[in-house]
Amino acid sequence: MKNTLKVERAILNLTQDELAQKIGVSRQTINSIETNRYVPSTVLALKLSKLFNKPVNQFFTLEDNE
């Protein structure tokens, strides 16, 4: 899965720590999502969707082999 979380976070001028606090996770979780080492749960993806006011599939997309 690919994501544009880092870009979306930059648009809102948020640090990883600030984003993490807003959705109730650790900064390490945000870093892991941005570097594609962690696939977020549905609940976490929906929290991000609500915060960014965008559909989940606008910043999370499947790769061709998935």
N, C-alpha and C positions, 0 to 999 in steps of 0.2 A: 504494500500500500504506500502510495506517495501522499504527501500533504504539503500545504502551503502555510502551515501554522506560523512559521517564522516571519513570513511576509505579512500575514494578517496581524500578527502581534506588532510588527514595526509600524504598520499603518495607524494603529491606535497608540503608538509611542509607549508601549508597555515593555518593561523588562520581563525576563523569564520569572523572576520572583514575584513581581506584581501580578502577572497573569495567574501564577500558581495560587496566590492568596485569594484572588477573585473567584476561583472555581474550587478551592479547597483541596489542593494537592501540593506536593513538594516541587521545588524548583527542578529537582532532578527528574521528576516525571515529565515536566514540560520539555526539558532538554532531550530526554529519551524519545519523546514523541517527535520532536523536530528532527532528530537524527535517524528516524525510522528504526529505532531499536525496540520500540514499544508501541503496540496497537492499543489505542484507548478503548475502554468499555463503552457500551452504548450510552450509559448515563453520562460519562465524561464527554463523549462526543456531542451529546445534546446540550450539555452545559456550555461547551465552547460555541455551539451553534447559536445559542441564546445570547451569549455575551457579544459575539461578532455580528449578530442579527443577520445571519446568512444560513442557508441550508447546509447541512453536514456535507453533502456531496460537492459543495463548492470549494471546500478545502481538504477533503479526503477523497482520493480516487484510487481505484484498483489498477494495478499494473496489468499488462497484457497476459502474463503467465498466471494470474490469480483467478 
